[in-house]
Amino acid sequence: MLRRAYFEDKSHSAIAEELDLPLGTVKSRLRLAMVKLRAALENLE
């Protein structure tokens, strides 16, 4: 999802449609993925 949202520049609604998921699910998973990515990057410093 992160790849689709940021590297492919797709909207949340387009991702939801592609993956056959509710829009709210896509938004919450992207938010959680960003939290996990931020934590992982902070651990590298």
Secondary structure as the mmCIF struct_conf table of DSSP 4:
data_model
#
loop_
_struct_conf.conf_type_id
_struct_conf.id
_struct_conf.beg_label_comp_id
_struct_conf.beg_label_asym_id
_struct_conf.beg_label_seq_id
_struct_conf.end_label_comp_id
_struct_conf.end_label_asym_id
_struct_conf.end_label_seq_id
HELX_RH_AL_P HELX_RH_AL_P1 LEU A 2 LEU A 2
HELX_RH_PI_P HELX_RH_PI_P1 ARG A 3 PHE A 7
BEND BEND1 GLU A 8 GLU A 8
HELX_RH_AL_P HELX_RH_AL_P2 HIS A 12 LEU A 19
TURN_TY1_P TURN_TY1_P1 ASP A 20 ASP A 20
HELX_RH_AL_P HELX_RH_AL_P3 LEU A 23 LEU A 44
#
